[in-house]
Amino acid sequence: MSNRGALYSLYLTRFSAGFGLVTLLTLLPTYIDLLEPSALLLGLFTTGLTLAQTAAIVPFAYGGDRGDKRLVLLVALAIGMVGYAAFAFVETGGQFVLARGAQGIAATGTGLMTLALVGELAPAGETANYIGKANAARFAASVGGTLSAGALYQTFGFDAVFGVLVALMAIAFLGLALFCPPDETRSEFSFLDLAVNRRLLTLSSFRAPYAVSVTLVRTWVPIFAGVSAARGGLAYAAFAVSIVIAAEKATNMVCQPFTGRLSDRVGRAWFVALGGGAYGLVALAVPFAPAAGAAFGVPATYGPLGELSAAFLPLVGLNAALGVADSLREPASMALFADEGADEGGIAASFGVRELVWRPGSVVAPILGGFLMVEVSMTSVFYVGGASALVAVGAFLTVLVVRHGTDALRAW
């Protein structure tokens, strides 16, 4: 079996996983309005996902390094099919949180194993390039998922949405079984071996606070767009919300293959810092979308979408800019973790460390965001999110230069 066939099957798997995640993100404002959660339960709507993802990291990474990564990936896809089918029967907030937990387990397994396998199969020196392509497949699904989820829900309801998700995962399962050969690499590497790795500790100085930023901003942009005005939102319908989300996914999808190749040549540390800084600045601007629309006389009515508000186009543009910013950071960051794991003999463990570092911020951020939204204001969520990204960049550059010297900006 050629590497090309295996890589294409992994891209398909990444596509199906991305489709499911963005579909639930698109429908989150709808669930909030239907289920009317408290501030605590509102945070758990996202934290249920992230807690399950956190709990699943070590078992999946351990199984991937010591066993067949393809088999582990097939198990994750099977869990995903069961989890998405369960969403069709959700009637309470607690049931929604449990279903999000199953989604989180599947998301961790598919994410870790696809990245580990792509990292192993990529030619030396081109890791960010191939990871960028894999991420582009995920973002292509995100664009399709955001647009189709809103339209399917408004036309046919929840059952049709989750039927599509289960079918996509089943196709990915079949493609992986047919075209990706069993993984024969084995490693006795452990998380403890990477816990004191100086390069990964330096990357973690960025990733830990940056997780707060991305979780807040990615979760609350669609909430800002879709929830009622009484809750501080713009009250857009599901399809309009899907367009807002798709803007970020589309720019990220288009840019990542290019930015991945460029970071392989120029130096990945620069791209991590530049992308994180740009993300923070754009996040700070999101609350000003209504004011920008009013100041520039942007239309408030958009044909089939009907009456929205002058904030619609500025919000779409700002979310698209967030996608460009993150496309600079993501493939470069992933490639640094992949190369370090490959050098040390534990690529799945390396990506597991990457996920573990992310989890505290991604667990705390939704609770914090729910509190800020209910007790302070919707805009305060974006101010905290933007500031967190800028803090992450400052910490990363400081640790990088102090511990590795200024040459690390170019050499990494």
Backbone torsions as a table, in degrees:
resi	resn	phi	psi	omega
1	MET	NA	128.6	-178.8
2	SER	-76.0	156.8	175.1
3	ASN	-60.8	-33.2	-177.7
4	ARG	-62.8	-45.5	178.9
5	GLY	-62.5	-41.4	178.6
6	ALA	-64.4	-42.5	-179.4
7	LEU	-64.2	-41.6	179.5
8	TYR	-64.0	-37.3	177.9
9	SER	-67.0	-34.1	176.9
10	LEU	-71.2	-37.5	175.6
11	TYR	-61.4	-39.7	178.3
12	LEU	-63.9	-40.9	178.2
13	THR	-63.3	-43.1	178.6
14	ARG	-63.5	-35.4	177.0
15	PHE	-61.0	-49.3	-176.4
16	SER	-65.4	-38.5	179.2
17	ALA	-66.5	-42.8	178.3
18	GLY	-63.8	-36.0	-180.0
19	PHE	-61.1	-43.0	-178.8
20	GLY	-67.9	-43.0	-178.3
21	LEU	-62.6	-45.1	-176.4
22	VAL	-73.8	-27.6	176.8
23	THR	-62.4	-45.5	178.4
24	LEU	-67.9	-34.2	176.4
25	LEU	-63.9	-41.0	179.7
26	THR	-64.0	-39.1	-176.4
27	LEU	-88.5	-2.1	-178.2
28	LEU	-58.3	-45.1	177.1
29	PRO	-60.3	-35.0	177.9
30	THR	-63.7	-44.7	177.9
31	TYR	-64.3	-37.2	179.2
32	ILE	-61.6	-45.4	-179.4
33	ASP	-70.6	-34.7	-178.6
34	LEU	-74.6	-42.2	-173.7
35	LEU	-94.1	-14.8	176.2
36	GLU	47.9	62.2	-177.1
37	PRO	-74.5	157.3	171.5
38	SER	-72.7	174.8	179.4
39	ALA	-59.8	-41.3	179.5
40	LEU	-65.7	-47.0	-178.8
41	LEU	-66.4	-33.4	176.2
42	LEU	-59.5	-43.2	176.2
43	GLY	-64.3	-38.3	-179.2
44	LEU	-68.6	-21.2	176.7
45	PHE	-57.2	-36.1	176.0
46	THR	-95.5	-36.9	-177.4
47	THR	-67.5	-29.2	174.4
48	GLY	-57.5	-37.3	175.9
49	LEU	-68.0	-49.2	-173.5
50	THR	-72.2	-33.9	176.2
51	LEU	-63.6	-42.1	177.9
52	ALA	-65.9	-39.6	176.8
53	GLN	-60.9	-41.5	-179.4
54	THR	-64.2	-46.0	-179.0
55	ALA	-64.0	-27.9	-175.3
56	ALA	-86.2	-12.2	-172.5
57	ILE	-61.5	-55.1	-174.6
58	VAL	-63.4	-46.8	178.3
59	PRO	-59.8	-42.3	-179.1
60	PHE	-68.5	-44.4	-179.7
61	ALA	-65.3	-41.2	177.7
62	TYR	-60.9	-48.3	179.8
63	GLY	-64.4	-35.5	-179.5
64	GLY	-68.1	-41.5	-179.4
65	ASP	-75.2	-30.7	-175.9
66	ARG	-100.3	-7.3	-179.3
67	GLY	-135.6	-155.1	-177.5
68	ASP	-87.8	111.7	-178.2
69	LYS	-61.9	-34.6	179.0
70	ARG	-63.9	-43.2	179.0
71	LEU	-62.9	-42.9	177.9
72	VAL	-61.2	-40.1	179.1
73	LEU	-65.2	-39.0	177.1
74	LEU	-63.1	-39.0	176.9
75	VAL	-62.8	-42.7	179.4
76	ALA	-62.3	-40.1	178.1
77	LEU	-64.9	-38.4	178.3
78	ALA	-63.5	-41.7	176.9
79	ILE	-62.3	-39.4	178.6
80	GLY	-62.0	-41.0	179.3
81	MET	-62.3	-43.1	178.8
82	VAL	-65.4	-43.2	-178.6
83	GLY	-63.0	-44.7	-179.1
84	TYR	-69.6	-32.7	174.8
85	ALA	-62.8	-34.1	-177.9
86	ALA	-66.7	-28.5	-179.5
87	PHE	-60.9	-27.2	-179.2
88	ALA	-66.2	-17.1	-176.6
89	PHE	-108.0	7.8	-178.3
90	VAL	-70.6	130.3	178.0
91	GLU	-130.1	-13.6	-178.7
92	THR	-131.9	164.1	178.1
93	GLY	-62.5	-38.5	178.6
94	GLY	-63.5	-40.9	177.1
95	GLN	-64.3	-36.6	178.0
96	PHE	-63.8	-41.7	179.6
97	VAL	-62.9	-41.5	178.9
98	LEU	-64.5	-42.3	178.6
99	ALA	-64.9	-37.0	176.4
100	ARG	-63.8	-32.2	176.7
101	GLY	-62.6	-45.4	177.1
102	ALA	-62.2	-39.5	176.7
103	GLN	-61.3	-39.6	-179.7
104	GLY	-64.8	-40.9	178.1
105	ILE	-61.2	-46.6	179.8
106	ALA	-64.2	-39.9	-178.8
107	ALA	-64.1	-40.2	178.2
108	THR	-64.2	-47.4	-179.0
109	GLY	-61.9	-46.3	-179.8
110	THR	-67.9	-39.7	-179.0
111	GLY	-65.1	-50.0	-178.6
112	LEU	-63.6	-46.1	-173.7
113	MET	-73.6	-37.5	177.8
114	THR	-66.0	-43.1	179.7
115	LEU	-66.2	-40.9	179.1
116	ALA	-63.0	-43.5	-179.4
117	LEU	-69.0	-40.6	176.5
118	VAL	-63.9	-41.9	178.3
119	GLY	-61.0	-37.1	177.9
120	GLU	-71.2	-37.7	-175.4
121	LEU	-82.2	-20.8	-177.1
122	ALA	-67.5	141.7	175.8
123	PRO	-62.4	151.8	-179.5
124	ALA	-58.0	135.0	179.0
125	GLY	82.9	-1.0	-178.8
126	GLU	-124.1	23.3	-174.7
127	THR	-61.0	-47.3	-178.7
128	ALA	-63.5	-34.9	178.0
129	ASN	-59.8	-50.7	-177.0
130	TYR	-72.6	-35.5	175.1
131	ILE	-66.0	-36.8	175.5
132	GLY	-60.1	-39.2	177.8
133	LYS	-66.6	-41.9	178.0
134	ALA	-62.4	-41.6	178.0
135	ASN	-67.6	-32.6	176.8
136	ALA	-61.9	-38.1	176.2
137	ALA	-62.8	-40.3	178.0
138	ARG	-64.1	-40.6	-179.3
139	PHE	-75.0	-29.1	173.1
140	ALA	-60.9	-41.8	175.7
141	ALA	-64.0	-36.5	-179.4
142	SER	-64.2	-39.9	177.6
143	VAL	-64.1	-49.8	179.0
144	GLY	-63.3	-38.1	-178.8
145	GLY	-66.9	-41.7	-179.5
146	THR	-64.7	-44.2	-177.2
147	LEU	-70.9	-43.4	-176.8
148	SER	-74.8	-33.2	-178.0
149	ALA	-62.6	-48.0	179.1
150	GLY	-62.5	-44.9	-178.7
151	ALA	-67.2	-44.1	-179.6
152	LEU	-63.5	-42.9	-178.7
153	TYR	-64.5	-45.7	-177.9
154	GLN	-66.3	-25.8	-177.3
155	THR	-94.3	-43.8	-171.0
156	PHE	-121.1	-13.1	-179.2
157	GLY	93.4	-176.2	-173.9
158	PHE	-65.4	-36.2	-174.5
159	ASP	-58.7	-41.9	-179.8
160	ALA	-66.0	-39.3	-179.4
161	VAL	-60.1	-50.0	-175.3
162	PHE	-77.3	-23.6	171.6
163	GLY	-63.3	-41.2	177.4
164	VAL	-63.9	-42.0	-178.9
165	LEU	-63.0	-44.8	179.2
166	VAL	-63.3	-40.8	179.9
167	ALA	-64.0	-42.0	178.9
168	LEU	-62.0	-43.0	179.6
169	MET	-67.3	-33.7	177.5
170	ALA	-65.9	-39.6	177.0
171	ILE	-64.4	-42.7	178.2
172	ALA	-62.7	-40.8	177.8
173	PHE	-58.6	-46.5	-179.4
174	LEU	-65.6	-42.8	179.7
175	GLY	-62.7	-40.1	179.3
176	LEU	-66.4	-42.6	-179.6
177	ALA	-64.0	-33.3	-175.7
178	LEU	-85.8	-37.8	-166.5
179	PHE	-113.6	-11.6	177.4
180	CYS	-106.9	119.4	-177.9
181	PRO	-71.8	160.5	175.7
182	PRO	-57.4	143.7	179.4
183	ASP	-86.1	121.8	-175.7
184	GLU	-101.2	-1.2	179.0
185	THR	-75.1	141.8	178.8
186	ARG	-135.4	145.7	-179.5
187	SER	-144.7	142.1	174.3
188	GLU	-98.9	14.5	-178.2
189	PHE	-64.5	150.0	-178.7
190	SER	-128.3	164.7	176.6
191	PHE	-62.3	-33.1	-179.4
192	LEU	-62.7	-31.9	178.7
193	ASP	-65.2	-30.8	-179.0
194	LEU	-92.1	-13.9	-175.4
195	ALA	-62.6	-26.5	-179.0
196	VAL	-109.2	13.0	178.8
197	ASN	-69.6	121.3	-172.4
198	ARG	-64.8	-39.2	-179.5
199	ARG	-67.1	-41.9	179.9
200	LEU	-70.2	-34.2	175.0
201	LEU	-63.9	-37.1	177.6
202	THR	-66.1	-44.5	177.0
203	LEU	-62.9	-34.5	-179.9
204	SER	-66.7	-27.9	178.0
205	SER	-62.7	-26.7	174.0
206	PHE	-85.6	-47.4	-168.1
207	ARG	-67.9	-35.3	-177.3
208	ALA	-62.5	-54.4	178.1
209	PRO	-72.7	-27.7	-179.8
210	TYR	-67.0	-27.5	177.7
211	ALA	-59.9	-37.6	178.0
212	VAL	-62.1	-43.9	-178.5
213	SER	-62.4	-53.9	-174.7
214	VAL	-65.4	-40.8	-179.8
215	THR	-63.2	-45.1	178.7
216	LEU	-62.6	-49.3	-172.6
217	VAL	-70.8	-47.0	-179.0
218	ARG	-64.2	-34.5	-179.3
219	THR	-77.6	-38.5	-172.1
220	TRP	-91.8	-12.1	172.4
221	VAL	-61.8	-51.4	176.8
222	PRO	-67.1	-31.6	176.1
223	ILE	-65.5	-45.1	176.2
224	PHE	-57.0	-41.3	-178.5
225	ALA	-72.4	-35.2	-166.9
226	GLY	-105.0	-25.4	-175.8
227	VAL	-77.2	166.1	-175.3
228	SER	-64.7	158.8	178.7
229	ALA	-62.1	-30.6	179.6
230	ALA	-63.0	-26.2	178.4
231	ARG	-95.5	4.9	177.7
232	GLY	96.1	8.3	-177.7
233	GLY	-99.2	-172.9	-177.7
234	LEU	-102.8	-5.7	173.3
235	ALA	61.5	36.8	175.6
236	TYR	-76.5	150.4	175.6
237	ALA	-70.1	167.2	-173.3
238	ALA	-58.0	-39.4	-177.5
239	PHE	-69.6	-36.9	176.6
240	ALA	-65.6	-39.5	175.8
241	VAL	-61.0	-39.6	-179.3
242	SER	-63.6	-33.4	177.5
243	ILE	-67.4	-41.5	177.5
244	VAL	-59.0	-48.1	-179.3
245	ILE	-65.0	-41.3	-177.0
246	ALA	-61.6	-29.5	-179.4
247	ALA	-60.5	-43.8	178.9
248	GLU	-67.4	-41.0	-179.0
249	LYS	-67.9	-38.5	-177.3
250	ALA	-66.3	-46.0	-179.9
251	THR	-67.6	-36.5	176.9
252	ASN	-64.3	-42.3	179.2
253	MET	-61.9	-46.4	-176.9
254	VAL	-68.0	-38.2	-172.6
255	CYS	-83.8	-30.8	-169.4
256	GLN	-60.7	-43.2	177.9
257	PRO	-58.9	-37.7	179.5
258	PHE	-72.1	-47.5	-178.4
259	THR	-67.2	-32.0	176.3
260	GLY	-63.2	-46.3	177.8
261	ARG	-62.6	-41.8	-177.6
262	LEU	-66.1	-39.8	179.9
263	SER	-68.8	-30.0	174.6
264	ASP	-60.2	-33.9	-176.0
265	ARG	-91.0	-40.7	-170.6
266	VAL	-87.0	-38.8	-174.8
267	GLY	133.4	123.9	-170.0
268	ARG	-77.9	-28.9	-178.8
269	ALA	-60.1	-40.9	177.4
270	TRP	-57.9	-42.0	-176.8
271	PHE	-70.1	-35.7	176.3
272	VAL	-62.0	-47.4	-177.9
273	ALA	-68.1	-44.9	-178.5
274	LEU	-64.4	-45.2	179.9
275	GLY	-63.8	-42.5	179.6
276	GLY	-65.0	-41.5	178.8
277	GLY	-65.0	-43.4	178.9
278	ALA	-63.3	-38.9	180.0
279	TYR	-61.8	-43.4	179.9
280	GLY	-63.4	-41.9	-179.0
281	LEU	-66.5	-41.5	179.1
282	VAL	-67.2	-39.4	179.0
283	ALA	-58.7	-40.1	178.4
284	LEU	-62.9	-24.6	-177.8
285	ALA	-86.0	-15.6	-174.8
286	VAL	-55.9	-44.2	-178.7
287	PRO	-62.8	-15.0	-178.1
288	PHE	-91.1	7.9	178.8
289	ALA	-57.9	-46.0	177.9
290	PRO	-61.5	-41.9	179.9
291	ALA	-65.9	-38.8	179.1
292	ALA	-65.2	-42.6	178.7
293	GLY	-62.1	-41.2	179.1
294	ALA	-68.6	-40.4	-177.4
295	ALA	-66.1	-36.3	-177.8
296	PHE	-96.7	5.2	177.6
297	GLY	63.9	38.0	-179.4
298	VAL	-69.0	140.6	179.4
299	PRO	-60.4	153.6	178.8
300	ALA	-110.0	-8.8	-179.1
301	THR	-118.1	134.5	-173.8
302	TYR	-134.7	72.2	172.1
303	GLY	49.6	-121.1	-177.2
304	PRO	-61.6	-23.0	179.6
305	LEU	-75.1	-18.3	177.7
306	GLY	78.2	-155.3	-178.9
307	GLU	-79.1	119.0	177.2
308	LEU	-114.6	-102.6	173.2
309	SER	-170.1	168.5	178.8
310	ALA	-67.2	-12.8	-179.8
311	ALA	-78.9	-12.4	-170.4
312	PHE	-61.4	-55.6	-178.6
313	LEU	-64.2	-44.0	175.4
314	PRO	-58.9	-38.3	179.3
315	LEU	-66.7	-40.8	176.0
316	VAL	-60.8	-44.0	-179.7
317	GLY	-65.0	-41.3	179.4
318	LEU	-66.6	-39.7	178.6
319	ASN	-68.4	-34.1	174.1
320	ALA	-62.8	-39.7	178.0
321	ALA	-65.4	-35.2	174.8
322	LEU	-61.6	-37.3	177.3
323	GLY	-64.8	-41.5	177.0
324	VAL	-62.4	-45.0	-179.4
325	ALA	-60.6	-45.0	-177.2
326	ASP	-72.9	-24.0	176.7
327	SER	-67.8	-24.2	175.3
328	LEU	-72.1	-38.7	-173.3
329	ARG	-83.4	-43.9	-164.4
330	GLU	-66.1	-53.3	-178.5
331	PRO	-65.5	-33.3	177.7
332	ALA	-65.3	-44.4	179.0
333	SER	-63.5	-46.7	-179.4
334	MET	-62.3	-40.2	-179.8
335	ALA	-65.1	-37.7	177.5
336	LEU	-61.9	-42.7	177.1
337	PHE	-68.4	-40.5	-179.0
338	ALA	-64.2	-46.2	-178.7
339	ASP	-65.2	-39.7	179.2
340	GLU	-66.0	-40.9	177.7
341	GLY	-65.0	-40.2	178.8
342	ALA	-65.1	-39.7	179.7
343	ASP	-65.8	-35.1	-176.0
344	GLU	-92.6	-6.0	176.6
345	GLY	87.7	20.0	-180.0
346	GLY	-149.9	71.6	-172.9
347	ILE	-68.3	-38.5	177.5
348	ALA	-66.0	-38.8	176.9
349	ALA	-63.7	-37.8	178.9
350	SER	-62.2	-45.9	176.3
351	PHE	-67.8	-29.3	174.8
352	GLY	-65.0	-42.0	175.3
353	VAL	-60.5	-42.4	178.1
354	ARG	-57.0	-43.0	179.8
355	GLU	-71.1	-40.4	-179.9
356	LEU	-62.2	-39.5	178.0
357	VAL	-63.0	-33.6	-178.3
358	TRP	-72.7	-32.0	-166.3
359	ARG	-64.6	-43.3	-179.4
360	PRO	-54.9	-45.9	178.9
361	GLY	-65.3	-38.7	-177.9
362	SER	-74.5	-21.0	175.1
363	VAL	-81.7	-43.5	-178.0
364	VAL	-72.5	-37.0	-173.0
365	ALA	-58.1	-45.3	179.7
366	PRO	-63.2	-38.0	176.5
367	ILE	-63.7	-44.3	177.8
368	LEU	-61.9	-43.8	-179.9
369	GLY	-63.7	-41.3	177.5
370	GLY	-62.0	-41.3	177.7
371	PHE	-64.1	-47.7	-178.4
372	LEU	-61.7	-42.4	-177.8
373	MET	-63.7	-42.1	-175.4
374	VAL	-83.5	-41.7	-171.4
375	GLU	-97.1	-21.9	-179.1
376	VAL	-115.5	-83.7	178.3
377	SER	-169.2	161.2	175.9
378	MET	-62.2	-41.1	-176.0
379	THR	-65.1	-30.1	-178.4
380	SER	-63.2	-27.5	178.1
381	VAL	-60.4	-43.4	-177.5
382	PHE	-74.6	-32.1	176.3
383	TYR	-65.1	-43.5	177.7
384	VAL	-66.1	-41.2	178.7
385	GLY	-62.3	-46.2	179.2
386	GLY	-64.8	-41.8	179.4
387	ALA	-64.2	-36.4	179.7
388	SER	-62.7	-39.1	178.5
389	ALA	-65.1	-42.4	-179.8
390	LEU	-67.1	-37.1	175.1
391	VAL	-62.9	-40.8	-179.9
392	ALA	-61.5	-43.4	179.9
393	VAL	-64.7	-44.4	178.8
394	GLY	-60.7	-42.3	179.1
395	ALA	-65.0	-42.9	-178.5
396	PHE	-62.5	-49.3	-178.4
397	LEU	-64.6	-38.1	179.0
398	THR	-64.3	-49.5	-178.9
399	VAL	-66.0	-39.5	-178.9
400	LEU	-61.1	-48.5	-177.0
401	VAL	-70.6	-42.6	-177.3
402	VAL	-66.8	-42.4	-173.2
403	ARG	-91.1	-24.5	-173.6
404	HIS	-125.7	-7.8	179.5
405	GLY	87.7	163.2	-177.7
406	THR	-66.4	-24.8	178.6
407	ASP	-63.0	-22.2	-178.8
408	ALA	-63.7	-27.0	177.8
409	LEU	-59.4	-32.2	179.9
410	ARG	-96.9	-36.5	-172.8
411	ALA	-76.2	-29.8	-176.3
412	TRP	-71.6	NA	NA
